[in-house]
Amino acid sequence: MPRNRARTTKRGPTQDIIERASDLVRTQNMSVRKAAKTYDVCHVTLQRFINKQKSSANPQMGYKPHNKVFTAELEAELAEYLKSSANIFYGLTPKEVRNLAYKYAVANERKFPHKWHEFQMAGRDWFTDFMKRNPTLSIRSPESTSIARACNFNEVNVGRFFDQLSSVMQKYGFEPQNMYNLDETGVTTAPKPDKIVALKGVKQVGGINSHERGTLVTLCVAVNAVGNLIPPMFIFPRKNYHDHFLADGPVGSIGAANGSGWMQSAEFLVFLKHFVKHARPSLENKILLLLDNHDSHIQIQVIDFCRENGIVLLSFPPHTSHKLQPLDRSVYGPLKKYFNTSADDWRKTHPGERMNIYHLPSLVKKALPLAATPSNIQAGFKCSGIYPFNRFIFPAHEFAPAEVTDRPMEEAGDLHDNVTEQPFPGETTPPPVLPVSRTTTPPVELNSEAQISREINDETNKNIYAAGPSNSRNSSIISLKEIRPLPKAKFDKPKRKGRASMKSAIWTDTPEKKQLEQRKQKNVPKRNFANSKNGKLVKKRKTTTPVHDVSSSEEEECFCLVCVEPWSSSTNREVWVQCLSCKRWSHQKCTKGDDLYYCHNCESE
């Protein structure tokens, strides 16, 4: 299709002027030439317009494009189809749009250039003009989103969460200063460099970084709805924690350490004690704590501690924190940006030095106050609909990706069967809870581990294209959904495997706590007293033996880290254990007998 020639002049009458001149001829019997001279238009143009008025009730002046492939109605349907595909996270690329336009034109017997047949798609010029005619469309780079997030963020799950939030707010009357959100994020010793100014046209522009992959340190943050911040907690990937880890960290922050550097139940309980110290909850002045369903958050000892200190735990539905969690919505994004900028400044002021995990607290000290501002925190609570409370904060198109699977969050069983609600310690009778209306449909019982296989029909019936392009059209229009149906998931037979699914719940309430205790009790392994001493189970510890490649001509000897005895001198069936950190070996009898062995060199770090 040839490109449209840009108009360089403004000559020619408008529709309004030509209609005024035509009225003079028809109503006042003025000659065509005199009326044309009155309004400074061409008399031939005016005569053509008058002739059109005789055959048409509403004539239009000007020329119409003779090579337009689709009508306005067909093109509008194509634009709406592209928007629907993008809303369910299965958007089309420009080449797929051109291919779909070709199939659409053939199916509806539209007249189009013969070049379309050669490549089985519309031309680039058509696509460029189509985008100009539809300014609401643009070419975007989509953000990668997991299937779990797409299918779990649906109206049923979100509606259930807001029902529970409404019930606890009516029951306890939480004020914004008593509504907290808690979450973890990670900071690494290899952050992403900021953009720089460099030579144009160069394919690769480098930036110095300390490590290839870096080491992760977990950062735990809690904020409330008025914009206040609890001093954070750092979890280092070390066996033992020392105070010098936070030598230059944020004021009031605390630290912990474990082998993985991730949040675990023991470290989470430490943070809760730190949280109670700053937030000062009590049985008379309770605090709402919103958090995700991480396993370290949902433990019996954690729930008991919260009940004793007046903390109400409400968890988000699984895989919905990207929409419902205030910290994810408005704090952690700016935090990563400011942290990367601080890391860039550190690298420039310490050329040739490698960043380690003990430098990270000082970088967070600079970045966190810039990201966790009161305005950012309040915006996170507002855009998630938590405070001010707004259950209709999310428009319908944000739930569109869930339509592909139509799988709401499953129920692990009715938690309220035969379980009566128990008040908090010191509370005589629980206050009445007002009924909360729900407009969403009841959830369907489905297994969370059901295997979802997506079947998208991209092939079009070949009989549609048999006719080829022509000037005539069928009376019935073939829609785009007949040519390329929108994706729809197919459910296989449910399989009862894997970890039990979690859900949005008020974990400090008695029914949820009882359900969690039953679940934990089922997961306790049965004790085998066949190999026991005095009725106590003797646990068999898995051990490994160092193996060397005997075919290597330059075999290296292995020495015990404690007694420095070579492996070749070991007796038959003598057990060796390997350090989990440095991967070096020691005699089992030379160690303390811990299940997780770290040598004295690694413990000193």
C-alpha positions in Angstrom: 0.0 0.0 0.0 1.5 3.4 -1.0 2.2 5.9 1.7 -0.3 8.8 2.1 1.0 12.1 0.6 1.2 14.8 3.2 -0.9 17.9 2.3 1.1 21.1 1.9 -1.7 23.6 1.4 -4.9 24.7 3.0 -6.8 25.4 -0.1 -10.4 24.2 -0.6 -13.7 25.1 1.1 -14.9 23.5 4.3 -18.1 21.5 4.6 -19.8 24.4 6.4 -18.9 27.0 3.7 -20.0 24.8 0.8 -23.4 24.2 2.5 -23.9 27.9 3.0 -23.3 28.6 -0.7 -25.6 25.7 -1.6 -28.4 27.2 0.5 -28.1 30.5 -1.4 -28.7 28.7 -4.7 -31.6 26.6 -3.5 -33.5 29.0 -1.3 -32.7 32.5 -2.8 -32.5 31.4 -6.5 -29.0 32.8 -6.7 -26.8 31.7 -9.6 -24.1 29.1 -8.9 -21.3 31.5 -10.1 -22.6 34.4 -7.9 -22.9 32.1 -4.8 -19.5 30.7 -5.4 -18.0 34.2 -5.8 -19.7 35.2 -2.5 -18.0 32.5 -0.5 -14.9 32.4 -2.6 -15.2 28.8 -3.7 -14.9 27.1 -7.1 -18.2 27.2 -9.0 -17.5 23.7 -10.3 -17.1 22.3 -6.8 -20.3 24.0 -5.8 -22.2 22.6 -8.7 -21.0 19.1 -7.9 -22.1 19.5 -4.3 -25.6 20.7 -5.4 -25.9 17.6 -7.7 -25.0 15.3 -4.8 -27.7 17.0 -2.7 -30.3 16.0 -5.2 -29.4 12.3 -4.9 -28.4 12.1 -1.2 -29.9 13.5 1.9 -26.6 14.1 3.6 -23.8 14.5 1.0 -20.2 14.8 2.0 -17.6 16.8 0.0 -14.1 15.7 -0.7 -12.6 12.4 -1.9 -12.7 9.1 -0.2 -9.8 6.6 -0.2 -10.3 4.1 -2.9 -7.8 1.6 -1.5 -9.0 1.2 2.1 -9.0 -2.4 3.1 -11.3 -2.4 6.1 -14.4 -0.4 6.9 -14.5 1.7 10.1 -16.6 -1.0 11.8 -14.1 -3.9 10.9 -11.1 -1.8 11.9 -12.8 -0.9 15.3 -13.4 -4.6 15.9 -9.7 -5.3 15.2 -8.6 -2.6 17.6 -10.9 -4.0 20.4 -9.6 -7.5 19.8 -6.0 -6.3 20.2 -6.9 -4.5 23.5 -8.7 -7.6 24.8 -5.7 -9.8 24.0 -3.3 -7.4 25.8 -5.6 -7.2 28.8 -5.5 -11.0 29.3 -1.6 -10.9 28.9 -1.6 -12.7 25.6 -1.0 -9.6 23.4 0.0 -9.8 19.7 3.3 -8.7 18.2 3.3 -6.4 15.2 3.9 -9.3 12.9 1.1 -11.3 14.4 -1.2 -8.3 13.9 -0.3 -8.1 10.3 -0.9 -11.8 9.8 -4.2 -11.5 11.6 -5.2 -8.6 9.4 -4.5 -10.7 6.3 -6.6 -13.6 7.6 -9.3 -11.1 8.5 -9.3 -9.6 5.1 -9.5 -12.9 3.3 -12.2 -14.3 5.6 -14.4 -11.3 4.9 -13.5 -11.2 1.2 -12.0 -7.7 1.3 -10.0 -6.2 -1.5 -6.3 -5.8 -0.6 -2.9 -5.5 -2.3 -1.6 -8.7 -4.0 1.7 -8.3 -2.0 -0.3 -9.5 1.1 -0.6 -13.0 -0.5 3.2 -13.3 -1.0 4.1 -12.9 2.7 0.7 -14.1 4.1 0.4 -10.8 6.1 -0.5 -7.2 5.7 2.2 -4.7 4.7 4.2 -2.5 7.0 2.6 0.7 5.6 -0.9 -0.6 6.4 0.2 -1.4 10.0 1.8 2.1 10.4 -1.4 3.8 9.1 -3.6 1.5 11.3 -1.7 2.6 14.4 -2.0 6.3 13.4 -5.8 5.8 12.9 -6.0 4.2 16.3 -4.1 6.5 18.7 -5.3 4.5 21.8 -3.0 1.6 20.6 0.8 1.6 21.0 3.7 -0.9 20.9 4.7 -1.7 24.5 7.2 -4.1 26.1 5.1 -6.4 28.4 6.2 -7.1 31.9 6.8 -10.8 32.5 4.0 -12.2 34.7 3.7 -15.7 36.1 0.6 -17.9 35.5 0.2 -18.1 39.2 -0.1 -14.3 39.5 -2.4 -14.1 36.5 -4.9 -16.7 37.6 -4.9 -16.0 41.4 -5.6 -12.3 41.1 -9.4 -12.6 40.4 -12.6 -11.1 41.7 -13.3 -14.1 44.0 -9.9 -14.0 45.8 -9.8 -10.2 46.0 -13.4 -10.0 47.2 -12.7 -12.5 49.9 -9.7 -10.5 51.1 -11.7 -7.2 51.3 -14.5 -9.1 53.1 -12.0 -10.2 55.8 -10.4 -6.7 55.9 -13.8 -5.1 56.4 -14.8 -7.6 59.1 -11.6 -6.9 61.2 -11.9 -3.2 60.7 -15.5 -3.2 61.9 -14.7 -5.6 64.8 -11.7 -3.7 66.2 -12.1 -0.2 64.7 -8.5 0.1 63.4 -7.2 3.6 62.9 -4.7 4.3 60.1 -1.7 4.5 62.5 -2.5 1.0 63.7 -2.7 -0.6 60.2 0.7 -2.0 59.2 2.1 -3.8 56.2 5.2 -6.1 56.5 7.2 -7.6 53.8 10.8 -8.7 52.8 12.9 -7.8 49.9 16.5 -8.5 48.9 19.5 -6.3 48.3 22.6 -7.8 46.6 26.3 -7.0 46.2 25.9 -6.9 42.4 23.2 -4.3 41.8 22.2 -3.1 38.4 24.2 0.0 37.2 22.4 3.2 36.4 22.2 4.7 32.9 25.2 6.7 31.8 26.1 9.0 28.9 28.3 7.2 26.3 29.2 7.3 22.7 26.2 6.9 20.4 26.2 3.8 18.1 28.4 1.6 20.3 26.7 -1.8 20.8 28.0 -2.5 24.3 28.6 0.0 27.0 30.2 -1.4 30.1 29.9 -0.6 33.8 32.0 -2.0 36.6 30.3 -4.3 39.1 31.8 -6.1 42.1 30.6 -9.6 41.3 29.1 -11.7 38.5 26.1 -12.8 40.6 26.5 -11.2 44.0 25.3 -12.3 47.5 21.8 -11.6 48.7 20.9 -10.1 52.1 17.2 -10.1 53.1 15.7 -6.7 54.2 12.5 -6.8 56.3 10.4 -3.6 56.4 7.1 -2.6 58.1 5.1 0.6 57.4 1.7 1.9 58.5 -1.0 3.8 56.7 0.0 7.2 58.0 3.5 6.9 56.5 5.6 5.8 59.4 8.4 3.3 59.1 9.6 0.7 61.6 13.5 0.4 61.6 14.3 -2.5 59.2 15.9 -5.8 59.9 18.8 -7.4 57.9 19.3 -11.1 57.6 22.8 -12.1 56.6 23.9 -15.4 55.0 26.2 -16.2 57.8 26.3 -18.9 60.5 26.5 -16.5 63.4 25.5 -12.8 63.7 27.9 -10.1 65.0 27.1 -6.5 65.8 29.7 -5.1 63.5 27.5 -6.3 60.5 25.4 -3.2 61.1 28.2 -0.8 61.9 26.9 1.9 59.5 23.3 0.7 59.1 20.0 2.6 59.5 19.4 4.0 63.0 17.5 1.5 65.2 17.8 -1.4 62.7 18.5 -4.9 63.9 20.2 -7.9 62.3 20.2 -11.7 62.3 22.0 -14.5 60.4 21.4 -18.0 59.1 22.9 -20.2 56.5 20.6 -19.1 53.6 20.1 -15.4 54.4 16.4 -15.8 53.9 13.6 -15.1 56.4 12.9 -18.1 58.6 10.5 -18.5 61.6 13.1 -17.8 64.2 14.2 -14.6 62.6 10.6 -13.5 62.0 9.9 -13.9 65.7 12.9 -11.7 66.4 11.5 -9.1 64.1 8.1 -9.3 65.7 9.6 -8.5 69.1 11.4 -5.6 67.4 8.1 -4.5 65.9 6.2 -4.7 69.2 8.9 -2.5 70.8 8.3 0.3 68.2 4.6 -0.1 67.4 3.6 -0.7 71.0 0.5 -2.8 70.5 -1.6 -4.1 73.4 -4.7 -6.1 74.1 -6.5 -2.8 74.6 -5.0 -1.1 71.5 -4.7 -3.8 68.9 -2.7 -3.5 65.6 -3.5 -4.9 62.2 -0.6 -6.5 60.5 -0.9 -7.3 56.8 1.5 -9.8 55.3 1.9 -12.5 52.8 1.6 -16.3 53.3 5.3 -17.1 53.5 5.9 -20.2 55.6 8.0 -18.3 58.2 5.0 -15.9 58.8 2.5 -18.7 59.5 3.8 -20.6 62.5 2.1 -21.6 65.7 4.6 -19.7 67.9 4.3 -16.6 65.8 0.5 -16.7 66.0 0.6 -17.2 69.8 3.0 -14.3 70.2 0.7 -12.0 68.2 -2.3 -13.0 70.1 -0.6 -12.3 73.4 0.6 -8.9 72.3 -2.6 -7.7 70.5 -1.5 -8.1 66.9 -4.2 -9.2 64.4 -2.6 -11.1 61.4 -4.3 -10.8 58.1 -2.7 -12.4 55.1 -3.1 -11.6 51.4 -4.3 -14.2 48.9 -1.4 -16.1 47.4 0.3 -14.6 44.4 -1.5 -11.2 44.7 1.0 -9.1 46.5 2.0 -7.3 43.3 -1.5 -5.7 43.5 -2.6 -5.8 47.1 0.6 -5.1 49.1 1.4 -1.4 49.7 5.2 -2.0 50.0 5.3 -3.7 46.6 3.1 -1.0 45.0 5.0 2.2 46.0 8.1 1.6 48.2 10.2 -1.3 47.0 10.4 0.0 43.4 11.9 3.4 44.4 14.1 1.6 47.0 15.8 -0.5 44.4 16.4 2.5 42.2 17.9 4.6 45.0 19.9 1.6 46.2 21.4 1.1 42.7 22.3 4.8 42.6 24.0 4.6 46.0 25.9 1.5 44.9 27.1 3.3 41.8 28.4 6.2 44.0 30.2 3.7 46.2 31.9 2.0 43.3 33.1 5.3 41.9 34.5 6.4 45.2 36.1 2.9 45.9 37.7 2.0 42.5 39.1 -1.5 42.3 37.4 -2.6 45.6 34.8 -5.4 45.8 31.6 -4.7 47.6 30.6 -7.3 50.3 27.5 -7.8 52.4 28.8 -5.6 55.2 28.6 -2.6 52.9 24.9 -3.1 52.1 23.4 -1.6 55.4 25.2 1.7 54.7 23.7 1.8 51.2 20.3 1.0 52.5 20.7 3.8 55.1 20.9 6.3 52.2 18.3 4.8 49.9 15.5 3.8 52.4 14.6 7.4 53.6 14.3 8.5 50.0 12.0 5.6 49.0 9.9 5.2 52.2 8.6 8.7 52.3 5.2 9.3 53.9 3.7 10.3 50.6 4.9 7.0 48.9 3.7 4.9 51.8 0.3 6.5 51.9 0.0 6.1 48.1 0.7 2.4 48.4 -2.1 1.9 50.9 -4.5 4.0 48.8 -3.8 2.3 45.4 -4.3 -1.1 46.9 -7.7 -0.1 48.4 -6.6 -0.8 52.0 -6.8 2.7 53.4 -9.0 4.5 52.6 -11.0 1.3 52.3 -12.2 0.8 48.7 -13.1 -2.7 47.6 -13.8 -1.5 44.1 -10.3 0.1 43.6 -9.5 -2.4 40.8 -11.3 -2.0 37.5 -12.7 -5.0 35.7 -9.9 -5.2 33.0 -7.3 -5.9 35.8 -9.1 -9.2 36.4 -9.1 -10.1 32.7 -6.0 -12.4 32.9 -7.8 -14.7 35.3 -10.5 -15.3 32.7 -8.0 -17.6 30.8 -8.1 -20.1 33.6 -11.2 -19.1 35.6 -9.5 -20.7 38.6 -10.3 -19.0 41.9 -8.3 -19.8 45.0 -9.2 -23.2 46.4 -10.4 -23.9 49.9 -8.5 -26.4 52.0 -11.7 -27.1 53.9 -14.2 -25.2 55.9 -12.1 -23.8 58.7 -15.2 -22.9 60.8 -16.6 -26.4 61.1 -17.1 -27.4 64.8 -14.7 -24.6 65.9 -15.9 -21.7 68.1 -14.3 -18.3 68.1 -12.0 -17.6 71.1 -11.3 -14.1 72.3 -7.8 -12.6 72.6 -6.2 -13.0 76.1 -7.9 -10.6 78.5 -10.9 -10.1 76.2 -14.2 -11.2 77.8 -16.5 -11.5 74.8 -15.7 -10.6 71.2 -17.6 -7.6 69.8 -20.3 -8.4 67.2 -19.3 -8.4 63.6 -21.6 -6.7 61.2 -22.5 -8.8 58.1 -20.6 -7.9 55.0 -22.3 -8.1 51.7 -20.5 -9.8 48.8 -21.2 -9.3 45.2 -18.8 -11.9 43.9 -19.8 -15.4 43.0 -18.9 -18.3 45.3 -15.6 -20.0 44.5 -15.3 -23.3 42.8 -13.5 -26.0 44.6 -10.3 -26.8 42.6 -7.0 -28.2 43.4 -4.1 -25.7 43.5 -1.7 -28.2 41.9 -4.0 -28.9 38.9 -1.9 -29.0 35.8 -3.1 -26.3 33.4 -2.3 -26.8 29.7 -3.1 -23.8 27.4 -4.6 -24.6 24.0 -4.7 -21.7 21.7 -6.1 -22.3 18.2 -3.9 -20.2 15.9 -4.9 -22.2 12.8 -7.8 -20.9 10.7 -10.1 -23.0 8.7 -8.5 -23.3 5.3 -11.9 -23.2 3.6 -12.2 -19.6 4.7 -9.4 -18.5 2.4 -10.5 -20.5 -0.6 -12.4 -17.6 -2.1 -9.6 -15.1 -2.2 -9.9 -11.4 -2.4 -12.8 -9.9 -4.4 -14.9 -6.8 -4.6 -18.0 -8.5 -3.1 -18.7 -9.3 0.5 -20.8 -11.9 2.3 -23.8 -10.5 4.2 -22.4 -12.1 7.4 -19.1 -10.8 8.8 -16.7 -13.4 10.2 -15.5 -12.1 13.5 -11.9 -12.2 14.7 -12.8 -14.5 17.6 -13.8 -17.1 15.0 -10.5 -16.7 13.1 -8.3 -16.6 16.2 -10.1 -17.5 19.5 -8.9 -15.9 22.6 -6.7 -18.3 24.8 -8.6 -20.5 27.2 -6.9 -23.0 29.6 -7.8 -26.6 29.8 -7.9 -28.3 33.2 -6.5 -31.8 33.6 -7.4 -34.3 36.2 -6.6 -32.8 39.7 -3.6 -34.4 41.4 -3.3 -34.3 45.2 0.4 -33.6 45.5 2.7 -31.1 46.9 2.4 -28.6 49.7 -1.1 -27.6 50.9 -2.2 -24.3 49.4 -2.6 -21.2 51.5 -5.2 -18.6 51.4 -6.2 -15.2 52.7 -7.0 -15.6 56.3 -7.1 -13.9 59.7 -4.5 -16.2 61.3 -5.0 -14.9 64.9 -8.6 -16.1 64.8 -9.2 -19.4 66.5 -10.6 -21.3 63.4 -7.6 -20.6 61.3 -5.2 -21.3 64.2 -6.9 -24.7 64.8 -6.7 -25.5 61.1 -3.0 -24.7 61.0 -2.3 -26.8 64.1 -4.0 -29.8 62.5 -2.0 -29.3 59.3 1.3 -29.1 61.2 0.3 -32.2 63.2 -0.2 -34.2 60.0 3.2 -33.2 58.7 5.0 -34.5 61.8 6.9 -37.7 60.8 6.1 -40.9 62.6 8.8 -42.0 65.1 10.3 -45.4 64.5 11.4 -47.0 67.8 12.9 -50.1 66.2 16.3 -48.4 66.1 16.0 -46.5 69.4 17.8 -46.3 72.7 15.8 -46.0 75.9 12.7 -45.1 73.9 14.4 -42.2 72.2 14.7 -42.1 68.4 18.2 -42.3 67.1 18.4 -40.2 63.9 20.6 -41.5 61.1 22.6 -38.7 59.7 23.4 -38.8 56.0 27.1 -38.6 55.4 29.2 -38.5 52.2 32.7 -39.6 51.4 35.2 -37.5 49.4 35.7 -39.0 45.9 38.7 -38.4 43.7 39.1 -39.0 40.0 41.6 -41.9 40.0 42.1 -41.5 36.3 43.7 -38.1 36.8 47.5 -38.2 36.7 47.7 -35.1 39.0 45.4 -36.2 41.8 45.3 -33.8 44.7 45.3 -35.3 48.2 42.4 -34.4 50.6 43.4 -33.4 54.2 41.2 -33.1 57.3 40.7 -29.5 58.2 41.0 -30.3 61.9 43.7 -32.9 62.3 45.3 -32.5 58.9 45.4 -36.2 58.3 45.3 -37.2 54.6 42.3 -39.1 53.2 44.6 -41.8 51.9 45.5 -42.8 55.5 41.9 -43.2 56.6 40.8 -46.5 58.0 38.1 -48.6 56.3 34.6 -47.1 56.5 35.8 -44.0 58.3 33.2 -41.2 57.8 34.1 -37.8 56.5 31.8 -34.8 56.4 31.9 -31.8 54.0 31.6 -28.1 55.0 28.5 -26.6 53.5 30.3 -23.3 52.8 33.8 -24.0 51.5 33.1 -27.6 50.4 36.2 -28.9 52.2 36.4 -32.1 54.3 36.9 -33.2 57.9 36.7 -36.4 59.9 33.3 -36.8 61.5 35.0 -37.6 64.8 36.9 -34.3 64.6 33.7 -32.3 64.3 31.0 -31.4 66.9 28.5 -33.8 65.2 26.1 -31.0 63.9 23.7 -32.0 61.2 24.7 -28.9 59.2 28.5 -28.8 59.3 30.4 -25.5 59.0 34.2 -25.6 59.5 35.9 -23.3 62.0 37.2 -21.2 59.1 33.7 -20.4 57.8 32.3 -19.9 61.3 34.8 -17.2 62.0 33.4 -15.2 59.1 
